[in-house]
Amino acid sequence: MTKTLEAVETQDQLPDSTSVVIIGGGIVGVTAALALAERNIPVVLLEKGQVGGEQSSRNLGWIRKTSRHLHDVPLAVAADRLWREMPRRIGRDVGYKQAGIIFLANTEAQMSMHKNWLKSVESLSLDSKMLSAQEVDKLIPGGKSQWLGGLYTPSDGYAEPDVAASAIAKAAVEKGAIIIQNCAVRTLSKTDGKISGVMTEIGEIRCDQVLLAGGAWSRRFLGNLGVSLPTLPLICSVLRTKPMEGPTDIAVGGPDFSFRKHKDGGFIITQRGKLDAPIVLDHFLIGHRYLEQLRTQYSFLKIKIGSRFFKDLGLSRQWGPKGPSPFEKIRVNDPEPNAYLNQQALTNLSNAWPAFKDAEIEEAWAGLIDVTPDSNPVIDKIKSIPGLTIATAFSGHGFGTGPAAGQLAADLIANVEPIIDPSPYRFDRL
């Protein structure tokens, strides 16, 4: 976990009842809590560990429309607006900067991929555009690589994951939400087939509706209820440099590295061309549903069976309200960063921009990403469990769309006009 994660002071006492319980204190969960509290809907958010402690503080912080599926772009556009408004809305800085994002290309195949994406979204009137090699050099000076060009969206940007979820959570509390950390939800309580509460490790709280925003834990939680959510894990390793001079404030994605400026003056860097893909039991249970992804993305994956396989086997898949649940056994999913991939990313970046040759690593961490077969999340009500809504499985791009995803989930719960058309995120597509 990044050591700069901002802590949130919350209460310990579980109330007897509320209208909505949110399971999970990541960016989506806290934004949903904020939206509900602003509507004066009583809401209690329960987090098994620390607010923002998992992927919501471990990602790159990118806020992008670029390279998203056509039907996913409206959520990203809505998120852009909400990120811009967030400091005024909550009275706190979230590190948001609309500095733009550039995806570089050094082969004709990569250029064609970017051009094809741009053509696929031409009906949406985005500000995305193709760059020539000369334009890349002008926007990101000091480079030594011969890029063919790139794809640039000036209105994209980034925020700081180590402060954003915490800041939003604090604002939600000020507006009436209750947040309790280190309190795992074991299962749901039902009356006449409908949700009537949740059972936690410290007791039961009655409620009418539940929002599950549990990230990579959602599959296991739902599986215990007889609901199958197909997700598989990937691990992304990240490093942050000490403060240094860099070539640009624009976030840049190359074929085998990415970088963007951090609020302290350093840079957040990752090996964009490789992710760890640890084999777990779920690969044998649902892996066949990912064959198309494997065919097209095999070169990006470092597939291996290791200690995570056996740790996963040791976690229960069925348990009762008296527990204990897996969520009490592992409070924070904290994978070890892959030092080799991080060094590879820094080397690749240094070869492209020599300004990074003297970069010093301040810290490194890793985050676990839950990926669906189509790489899109689920934001929907679960028909088989009346009262349950889920917003999860964001496949590595949940931070950027987090405020809009949380807002959309809150809209569904409140039964008001949704911020965008929710149909691309329906559960039954999977």
Order of alpha helices (4+ residues) and beta strands (2+ residues): beta-alpha-beta-alpha-beta-alpha-beta-alpha-beta-alpha-beta-beta-alpha-beta-beta-beta-beta-beta-alpha-beta-beta-beta-beta-beta-alpha-alpha-beta-alpha-alpha-alpha-beta-beta-beta-alpha
